[in-house]
């Protein structure tokens, strides 16, 4: 019955039809027409993230995510958002280590507004001392709120600088405020002219459009934008295999201690990355998952426990994280987490549990394509990362090829002690040892 349910659900998932082509200037365009609701999502994905940065100028990609809302030659400072809200729409952006993504969700009769705004961002954004100084302060405040003053906010930074030794994934997307403060206006302009060019961008639109009319509007706003003409810097450095476990203690403004185990994993899109993704559902995909049932419900060792892939275009990380319950030591919690991983390494998961996990994967896949912005983003991602936007319709097949034996194999291959970084997060009060000696903080 479980398998039948999956088949029926999969059969009901509608195929995402789309049209894609390139403009002469290198801009890749993907269009999905869905006239069921009068909404359109306009998005541009620039293939630039923190891994494309100069190690002495980190934080540029994320900084530009903020800076490029400052305006352009034709949009006054602070007016970008007003155009959207006055039209009844919303907009946002996000940055990762691999990409920067901008989008607007608008009434479909405002398609040209979205195209105009994004063409302004691409063609002649305003990069001047006033905007740069304004956004430096914005980024500083974001860092204070999300990292410096947020319990556990430094986890990713602490993980990355130990897990990577040479690859540019070793710094977080927010980068270094010192680097941003030291950068000149000319350096910011050069970054813009290098990466914010049509040949490094994918324009993805989904919603209530007419394909022919949308193409004409895209030509109107984008075809005359010139190529950047410079090579797009792509890191070629390969992180060497980790050969022994790395362990450390971090003291933070927290109440509950935490255990963070970070394993190296292959790049997204590889067969083993799909198996590890599915394995994370086995371990922590909901309250019926193994880690939750064992460590939260039954043993009461953890207040929260999760296992998830931190997937990337280049080889990434697989993270298992637990917050210890009151009175539970990090050593006890870590032992419990290790035990759950040992079980999936040594025993095939039961067929019934496997089918349940397949159902969860399929449900998540369908939900990811349930909104116009979700579809626009997925189409852009699949094109940029895999060179195949059509994966939006058949990536699920890659998950369905995974066997129980594959789950056991990748657990044995990647979730090993010599392949991991283990951090114990402790309250700052724990720095005072019983004998009065201080334990040195890593921060």
Backbone torsions as a table, in degrees:
resi	resn	phi	psi	omega
1	UNK	NA	-37.6	179.8
2	UNK	-62.4	-46.1	-179.7
3	UNK	-64.7	-38.6	178.7
4	UNK	-62.2	-40.9	178.6
5	UNK	-60.2	-41.0	179.2
6	UNK	-64.5	-43.0	-179.1
7	UNK	-61.9	-42.2	179.7
8	UNK	-65.5	-42.0	-179.5
9	UNK	-65.1	-43.4	-179.9
10	UNK	-64.0	-37.3	-179.5
11	UNK	-65.7	-26.6	-177.7
12	UNK	-84.8	-13.3	-178.9
13	UNK	-70.3	116.9	-176.6
14	UNK	-70.3	144.7	176.4
15	UNK	-73.0	136.7	179.1
16	UNK	-89.8	108.0	176.9
17	UNK	-84.0	142.7	179.1
18	UNK	-154.3	160.3	175.8
19	UNK	-121.1	136.8	177.4
20	UNK	-138.6	149.0	-179.4
21	UNK	-163.7	171.2	177.8
22	UNK	-115.7	139.6	167.6
23	UNK	-78.5	163.9	-178.8
24	UNK	-61.6	-25.7	-179.1
25	UNK	-84.0	2.6	176.1
26	UNK	99.0	-8.0	178.3
27	UNK	-64.9	126.1	176.7
28	UNK	-91.2	132.7	-176.4
29	UNK	-119.8	133.1	175.3
30	UNK	-128.5	128.4	-176.8
31	UNK	-124.9	129.3	174.3
32	UNK	-123.1	121.7	-178.0
33	UNK	-99.2	124.6	175.8
34	UNK	-144.3	104.7	-173.9
35	UNK	-94.9	19.9	-177.6
36	UNK	-72.5	-29.7	177.1
37	UNK	-136.9	147.5	-175.3
38	UNK	-79.2	55.3	-177.9
39	UNK	-127.1	144.2	174.2
40	UNK	-135.4	138.6	175.2
41	UNK	-107.6	123.8	177.6
42	UNK	-112.7	125.1	-176.8
43	UNK	-141.6	151.7	174.1
44	UNK	-131.9	125.0	176.3
45	UNK	-105.8	120.0	174.0
46	UNK	-98.4	130.5	-176.3
47	UNK	-81.7	65.7	177.9
48	UNK	-147.2	127.2	176.7
49	UNK	-138.8	-166.1	-175.7
50	UNK	-64.6	-22.8	-179.4
51	UNK	-72.7	-12.9	179.1
52	UNK	-90.4	2.7	-173.2
53	UNK	-86.5	155.0	168.8
54	UNK	-66.7	130.1	179.3
55	UNK	-56.2	-19.5	177.7
56	UNK	-96.0	2.5	179.4
57	UNK	-140.5	54.6	-179.1
58	UNK	-75.5	154.3	179.2
59	UNK	95.7	-2.5	-177.0
60	UNK	-63.8	-44.8	-176.3
61	UNK	-60.0	-48.0	178.4
62	UNK	-65.9	-38.1	179.0
63	UNK	-59.8	-41.6	-179.6
64	UNK	-68.7	-29.1	174.2
65	UNK	-54.8	-37.9	177.6
66	UNK	-81.3	-46.0	-172.6
67	UNK	-60.1	-34.9	-173.3
68	UNK	-82.1	12.1	165.4
69	UNK	-100.8	2.9	-178.2
70	UNK	-70.3	-27.5	-178.2
71	UNK	129.6	-171.9	-178.6
72	UNK	-147.2	-170.9	177.9
73	UNK	-61.0	-26.1	-177.2
74	UNK	-113.8	0.5	178.5
75	UNK	-123.9	119.1	-178.4
76	UNK	-66.4	154.2	178.9
77	UNK	-54.8	129.9	178.3
78	UNK	83.4	-0.9	-175.9
79	UNK	-93.1	-14.3	-174.6
80	UNK	-56.5	-53.4	-178.4
81	UNK	-65.0	-32.5	-177.7
82	UNK	-63.8	-37.8	177.2
83	UNK	-57.9	-41.9	-177.4
84	UNK	-69.8	-50.9	-176.7
85	UNK	-65.6	-36.7	178.1
86	UNK	-65.8	-24.4	178.2
87	UNK	-91.1	2.2	179.9
88	UNK	81.9	23.6	-177.5
89	UNK	-115.0	-178.9	175.3
90	UNK	-132.3	160.4	177.3
91	UNK	-153.3	160.6	178.7
92	UNK	-167.1	-177.4	178.9
93	UNK	-157.5	160.3	175.2
94	UNK	-152.2	156.1	-177.7
95	UNK	-128.2	141.0	173.6
96	UNK	-125.8	-171.9	175.6
97	UNK	-73.8	-9.5	-175.7
98	UNK	-119.6	-17.0	-172.0
99	UNK	-157.3	164.7	169.6
100	UNK	-129.3	132.2	-169.7
101	UNK	-129.3	126.9	178.9
102	UNK	-119.4	144.1	178.9
103	UNK	-153.7	155.2	170.6
104	UNK	-128.4	140.7	171.7
105	UNK	-115.1	118.3	-169.0
106	UNK	-134.7	158.7	165.6
107	UNK	-57.7	142.7	-170.9
108	UNK	-64.4	-19.9	176.3
109	UNK	-77.6	0.2	178.0
110	UNK	-109.3	21.2	179.4
111	UNK	-53.4	-45.8	-176.6
112	UNK	-65.1	-29.0	175.9
113	UNK	-62.2	-47.1	178.5
114	UNK	-60.7	-41.7	179.4
115	UNK	-65.3	-41.8	179.4
116	UNK	-62.4	-46.7	-179.0
117	UNK	-60.2	-44.0	-178.5
118	UNK	-71.5	-32.2	176.4
119	UNK	-68.9	-35.5	175.5
120	UNK	-64.0	-41.2	179.1
121	UNK	-62.6	-37.7	-177.2
122	UNK	-80.5	-34.6	-168.7
123	UNK	-88.8	-47.5	-177.2
124	UNK	-154.5	67.9	174.4
125	UNK	-64.3	155.1	-179.3
126	UNK	-87.6	112.3	178.0
127	UNK	-123.2	95.7	-176.9
128	UNK	-136.0	168.8	-176.1
129	UNK	-56.7	-39.3	-178.5
130	UNK	-63.3	-46.8	179.9
131	UNK	-65.0	-41.4	179.9
132	UNK	-62.5	-45.5	-180.0
133	UNK	-65.4	-40.1	178.4
134	UNK	-59.7	-47.0	-175.3
135	UNK	-76.9	-24.5	171.0
136	UNK	-58.6	-43.6	179.5
137	UNK	-67.5	-37.5	177.8
138	UNK	-62.0	-44.8	-179.7
139	UNK	-66.6	-39.3	176.6
140	UNK	-58.8	-44.2	-179.5
141	UNK	-67.4	-38.3	177.1
142	UNK	-61.6	-43.2	178.8
143	UNK	-62.7	-41.8	178.2
144	UNK	-61.3	-43.4	-176.1
145	UNK	-74.0	-44.0	-171.7
146	UNK	-90.0	-22.6	-174.4
147	UNK	-122.5	-60.3	-172.7
148	UNK	-65.2	-41.3	-175.2
149	UNK	-107.7	11.3	-179.8
150	UNK	-105.3	122.9	176.4
151	UNK	-53.9	133.4	-178.4
152	UNK	66.8	8.9	-175.4
153	UNK	-67.1	-16.3	-178.3
154	UNK	-95.4	2.7	-173.3
155	UNK	-55.2	-51.0	-175.8
156	UNK	-63.0	-42.3	178.1
157	UNK	-59.3	-44.4	-178.8
158	UNK	-67.2	-35.6	176.9
159	UNK	-65.0	-52.8	-171.0
160	UNK	-61.3	-41.4	-175.2
161	UNK	-71.8	-13.6	175.6
162	UNK	-100.6	-33.5	-176.6
163	UNK	-74.5	-30.0	-178.7
164	UNK	-117.0	138.2	179.3
165	UNK	-110.2	-32.3	-177.3
166	UNK	-127.2	-25.5	-176.8
167	UNK	-74.5	145.2	-179.9
168	UNK	-67.1	-3.4	169.6
169	UNK	-68.3	-4.1	-174.3
170	UNK	-73.2	-10.3	173.8
171	UNK	-117.6	151.5	-179.3
172	UNK	-75.8	164.8	-176.0
173	UNK	-62.9	-30.5	-179.3
174	UNK	-69.8	-21.1	172.9
175	UNK	66.7	-153.3	-175.1
176	UNK	-107.7	125.5	176.1
177	UNK	-65.9	-31.3	177.4
178	UNK	-63.5	-39.9	177.8
179	UNK	-64.1	-43.0	-179.7
180	UNK	-65.6	-38.5	179.5
181	UNK	-67.6	-31.8	-177.1
182	UNK	-83.1	-19.1	-173.8
183	UNK	-68.9	144.0	177.6
184	UNK	-90.9	162.8	177.3
185	UNK	-59.6	-37.0	-179.6
186	UNK	-63.7	-35.4	178.7
187	UNK	-67.6	-38.8	176.8
188	UNK	-65.1	-43.4	180.0
189	UNK	-63.1	-40.4	179.2
190	UNK	-63.9	-40.4	177.7
191	UNK	-60.8	-43.8	179.1
192	UNK	-61.5	-46.9	-177.1
193	UNK	-70.6	-20.9	179.7
194	UNK	-82.8	-45.0	-169.9
195	UNK	-106.0	-27.8	-177.1
196	UNK	-93.3	62.9	-176.8
197	UNK	-126.8	153.5	-174.0
198	UNK	-58.9	-34.2	-178.2
199	UNK	-73.3	-6.7	177.2
200	UNK	-111.9	17.7	-173.2
201	UNK	-130.5	151.1	173.8
202	UNK	-125.8	119.2	175.8
203	UNK	-93.2	115.3	-177.4
204	UNK	-121.4	124.4	-176.3
205	UNK	-126.8	133.8	178.5
206	UNK	-138.5	138.3	174.7
207	UNK	137.7	-150.6	-171.8
208	UNK	-80.8	79.6	-179.0
209	UNK	-129.2	164.1	167.5
210	UNK	-107.5	124.2	-172.9
211	UNK	-56.9	-46.5	-178.3
212	UNK	-63.4	-44.6	179.5
213	UNK	-66.6	-37.6	179.5
214	UNK	-65.0	-41.0	178.8
215	UNK	-61.0	-41.6	179.6
216	UNK	-63.7	-41.7	179.9
217	UNK	-67.3	-37.6	178.7
218	UNK	-64.4	-42.7	176.3
219	UNK	-58.1	-42.5	-177.3
220	UNK	-57.7	-40.7	-172.9
221	UNK	-100.1	-19.8	-171.3
222	UNK	-121.5	-23.1	-169.7
223	UNK	-67.3	-24.5	-177.5
224	UNK	-90.9	-0.8	175.8
225	UNK	-72.3	128.5	-175.7
226	UNK	-79.6	150.4	172.1
227	UNK	-59.4	152.8	174.1
228	UNK	-70.3	-39.5	174.8
229	UNK	83.3	-7.5	179.2
230	UNK	-100.5	151.3	174.6
231	UNK	-61.4	139.7	177.5
232	UNK	-85.4	116.4	-179.0
233	UNK	-63.5	126.1	175.8
234	UNK	-125.9	129.5	179.6
235	UNK	-65.8	137.8	177.9
236	UNK	-113.9	-5.9	-178.0
237	UNK	-65.1	139.9	179.8
238	UNK	-111.3	126.5	177.6
239	UNK	-68.2	125.2	179.9
240	UNK	-68.7	153.8	178.7
241	UNK	-59.5	140.5	174.6
242	UNK	-79.4	135.6	-172.6
243	UNK	-110.8	-12.4	177.7
244	UNK	-151.1	154.0	-177.6
245	UNK	-62.2	139.4	174.4
246	UNK	-111.3	127.1	-179.2
247	UNK	-127.6	144.5	178.0
248	UNK	-157.7	165.5	177.6
249	UNK	-119.6	134.1	177.7
250	UNK	-122.7	130.2	178.0
251	UNK	-100.7	132.3	-172.5
252	UNK	-142.0	168.1	176.1
253	UNK	-80.6	74.2	-176.6
254	UNK	-131.0	163.6	175.9
255	UNK	-101.1	-46.3	-177.7
256	UNK	-98.7	127.0	174.9
257	UNK	-61.2	158.7	-178.4
258	UNK	-138.9	153.0	173.5
259	UNK	-118.7	126.7	177.3
260	UNK	-123.2	118.4	177.6
261	UNK	-112.0	124.4	-175.4
262	UNK	-123.8	120.1	-177.8
263	UNK	-111.6	143.5	173.8
264	UNK	-72.7	140.2	179.5
265	UNK	-138.7	162.0	-178.6
266	UNK	-71.2	169.2	-177.7
267	UNK	-64.1	154.5	177.1
268	UNK	-61.5	148.4	-179.3
269	UNK	91.5	-14.0	176.2
270	UNK	-81.8	152.9	-178.3
271	UNK	-54.4	-42.0	-178.1
272	UNK	-69.0	-26.1	177.8
273	UNK	-67.8	-33.9	176.4
274	UNK	-67.5	-40.3	179.7
275	UNK	-65.8	-39.9	178.4
276	UNK	-67.7	-36.1	175.5
277	UNK	-60.4	-45.2	178.4
278	UNK	-66.5	-36.3	179.1
279	UNK	-62.4	-34.0	178.4
280	UNK	-64.2	-31.1	175.8
281	UNK	-68.8	-38.6	176.2
282	UNK	-60.1	-44.8	-173.0
283	UNK	-79.4	-38.9	-173.5
284	UNK	-146.7	25.3	180.0
285	UNK	-84.7	72.6	178.9
286	UNK	100.3	176.8	-173.3
287	UNK	-72.9	-12.4	176.6
288	UNK	-95.0	2.0	-178.8
289	UNK	-73.2	165.5	-172.4
290	UNK	-64.4	-51.4	-177.7
291	UNK	-64.2	-40.9	-178.9
292	UNK	-64.7	-49.2	-178.0
293	UNK	-60.5	-44.6	-174.6
294	UNK	-76.4	-50.9	-169.8
295	UNK	-88.8	-28.4	179.8
296	UNK	-95.3	-54.1	-175.2
297	UNK	-75.3	-51.8	-169.5
298	UNK	-87.6	-55.1	-175.6
299	UNK	-85.8	-16.5	180.0
300	UNK	59.0	29.0	179.4
301	UNK	-82.0	-28.6	-173.9
302	UNK	-121.8	143.4	171.2
303	UNK	-84.8	-38.2	177.2
304	UNK	-141.8	141.8	173.6
305	UNK	-146.2	137.3	-178.0
306	UNK	-145.2	150.7	170.1
307	UNK	-136.5	128.6	-174.8
308	UNK	-157.0	150.6	175.2
309	UNK	-82.0	132.4	170.4
310	UNK	-98.2	76.3	-168.9
311	UNK	-74.3	149.1	-178.4
312	UNK	-147.3	165.8	179.1
313	UNK	-63.1	-39.2	170.2
314	UNK	-97.5	169.1	-178.4
315	UNK	-48.6	132.8	-172.8
316	UNK	-115.1	-148.0	-172.4
317	UNK	-132.8	148.9	174.5
318	UNK	-116.1	121.0	-170.6
319	UNK	-115.0	129.6	170.3
320	UNK	-114.4	126.5	-172.4
321	UNK	-134.7	135.2	177.1
322	UNK	-138.9	138.3	171.1
323	UNK	-100.0	126.3	-175.3
324	UNK	-73.9	141.9	173.2
325	UNK	-68.7	161.8	178.6
326	UNK	-57.2	128.9	178.1
327	UNK	87.2	-3.8	179.9
328	UNK	-100.1	130.7	-179.5
329	UNK	-80.0	158.8	177.9
330	UNK	-65.0	-30.8	178.5
331	UNK	-65.9	-40.6	177.6
332	UNK	-64.0	-45.2	-179.3
333	UNK	-64.0	-44.2	179.9
334	UNK	-61.5	-40.3	178.0
335	UNK	-60.6	-40.6	178.4
336	UNK	-66.6	-40.0	177.8
337	UNK	-64.8	-43.6	178.5
338	UNK	-60.5	-36.7	-178.2
339	UNK	-65.1	-40.4	179.7
340	UNK	-67.2	-35.9	176.7
341	UNK	-69.6	-39.2	178.4
342	UNK	-59.7	-38.6	-178.2
343	UNK	-63.2	-42.8	-179.9
344	UNK	-74.2	-18.8	175.3
345	UNK	-78.0	-34.1	-172.2
346	UNK	-100.3	-18.6	-176.5
347	UNK	-131.8	136.7	171.3
348	UNK	-64.8	138.2	177.1
349	UNK	-71.2	147.6	-179.0
350	UNK	-60.5	151.2	-178.2
351	UNK	-58.1	-40.4	-178.9
352	UNK	-64.1	-41.7	177.8
353	UNK	-65.9	-38.5	179.5
354	UNK	-61.5	-43.3	179.9
355	UNK	-67.0	-35.2	177.1
356	UNK	-63.2	-41.3	179.9
357	UNK	-65.6	-41.0	176.2
358	UNK	-58.5	-41.1	177.8
359	UNK	-61.6	-42.7	179.9
360	UNK	-63.8	-41.4	179.0
361	UNK	-61.8	-45.1	-179.0
362	UNK	-64.5	-40.2	179.7
363	UNK	-64.2	-43.9	178.0
364	UNK	-62.4	-38.9	-179.5
365	UNK	-62.8	-46.5	-179.8
366	UNK	-65.5	-42.7	-179.1
367	UNK	-63.3	-32.1	178.7
368	UNK	-63.6	-22.3	179.8
369	UNK	-108.5	27.2	-174.7
370	UNK	-94.9	-5.1	178.6
371	UNK	-130.6	159.9	-179.0
372	UNK	-65.6	-40.1	179.5
373	UNK	-70.2	-32.7	175.9
374	UNK	-62.4	-42.3	179.1
375	UNK	-67.0	-45.4	-179.5
376	UNK	-59.5	-42.9	-178.5
377	UNK	-68.9	-42.7	180.0
378	UNK	-63.6	-41.9	178.4
379	UNK	-59.6	-44.5	179.2
380	UNK	-64.9	-44.4	179.2
381	UNK	-59.1	-49.1	-177.1
382	UNK	-62.2	-38.6	178.5
383	UNK	-66.1	-48.3	-173.6
384	UNK	-70.8	-45.5	-174.2
385	UNK	-83.1	-33.6	-173.6
386	UNK	-117.5	-7.4	-177.9
387	UNK	69.2	22.1	-175.8
388	UNK	-153.8	92.6	178.7
389	UNK	-62.8	-21.9	-179.8
390	UNK	-64.5	-12.9	176.9
391	UNK	-62.2	-16.9	177.5
392	UNK	-60.5	-22.7	179.9
393	UNK	-101.8	-20.0	-175.1
394	UNK	-131.5	9.1	177.3
395	UNK	-62.3	-30.9	179.2
396	UNK	-57.2	-31.2	178.6
397	UNK	-59.5	-33.5	179.7
398	UNK	-66.5	-38.1	176.2
399	UNK	-67.7	-39.2	-175.9
400	UNK	-71.7	-14.1	175.4
401	UNK	-80.3	-14.5	-177.9
402	UNK	-71.1	136.6	179.7
403	UNK	-108.0	168.3	175.1
404	UNK	-60.3	-36.6	178.5
405	UNK	-64.3	-34.8	177.5
406	UNK	-63.8	-41.0	179.3
407	UNK	-61.6	-43.7	178.7
408	UNK	-65.6	-40.2	-177.8
409	UNK	-64.6	-46.7	-177.8
410	UNK	-70.2	-30.5	175.5
411	UNK	-63.1	-41.9	178.8
412	UNK	-69.1	-36.5	-173.4
413	UNK	-77.3	-41.5	-171.0
414	UNK	-107.0	-31.5	-174.3
415	UNK	-89.7	58.1	-177.8
416	UNK	-111.0	156.3	-177.3
417	UNK	-64.3	-38.6	-177.7
418	UNK	-71.5	-11.3	-178.0
419	UNK	-104.8	17.9	-172.4
420	UNK	-133.6	159.2	169.3
421	UNK	-112.3	129.2	179.2
422	UNK	-117.0	124.7	176.0
423	UNK	-116.6	134.0	170.0
424	UNK	-103.9	115.0	175.9
425	UNK	-91.4	125.1	-177.6
426	UNK	-127.8	152.0	174.8
427	UNK	-60.9	148.8	-179.6
428	UNK	-60.6	-25.9	178.3
429	UNK	-63.1	-22.4	-179.5
430	UNK	-77.1	-4.9	177.4
431	UNK	-67.5	-23.2	178.9
432	UNK	-84.9	106.5	179.8
433	UNK	-76.7	159.4	-178.5
434	UNK	-55.2	-33.3	-178.1
435	UNK	-83.4	4.7	176.6
436	UNK	92.4	-10.0	178.8
437	UNK	-75.6	151.0	178.5
438	UNK	-95.0	139.3	171.6
439	UNK	-90.7	130.8	-176.9
440	UNK	-69.6	129.7	177.6
441	UNK	-80.7	148.4	177.3
442	UNK	-80.2	-17.8	-176.9
443	UNK	-84.6	NA	NA
